[in-house]
Amino acid sequence: MQIPATIVQGHRVASGLNGNPHFPGGTLKMQTQAFRERGLDLTQFHPGTLNVSIAPYQYRVKKPKFTFSRVTWHPVDPAEDFSFFNVDVLYRDHPITSGLIYYPHPETKPTHFQPPNMLELLLPTIQGIEYGQEIILIVSDDQIQFDPPIA
């Protein structure tokens, strides 16, 4: 399934660019070891998420590629659940870039919630990508379902 998406600015917590001292270096840097211990190595990806709006579509979780429950990654915050889904990205004349949709489960996430039409992507660095640009997401509809807008 192919879904159009627009690159948008997120909370900038995953990358650490918001400067929040509660997450030194960003949440992804803090989480990487916990995911590696569970069999998922994220070091091939840019150390931040690329946030995309899929509006007017919304998504439904079906069968993630990976799900990790009760991940304790912060010295004070409670454990969280995370899922990851395969995604390929088409961006202008670049070759297809493969990555993961990063999905902290909202029911276990303490802060920084996303709207139901926003996804966070883990991808290798893509040169020239900017807010407002359009990309195409290619996903397996057995992992995640995109619902068309209601007319």
Secondary structure, 3 states (H helix, E strand, C coil): CEEEEEEECCCCCCCCCCCCCCCCCCHHHHHHHHHHHCCCCCCCCCCCCEEEECCCCEEEECCCCEEEEEECCCCCCCCEEEEEEEEEEECCCCCCEEEEEEEECCCCCCCCCCCCCEEEEECCCCCCCCCCCEEEEECCCCCEEEECCCC
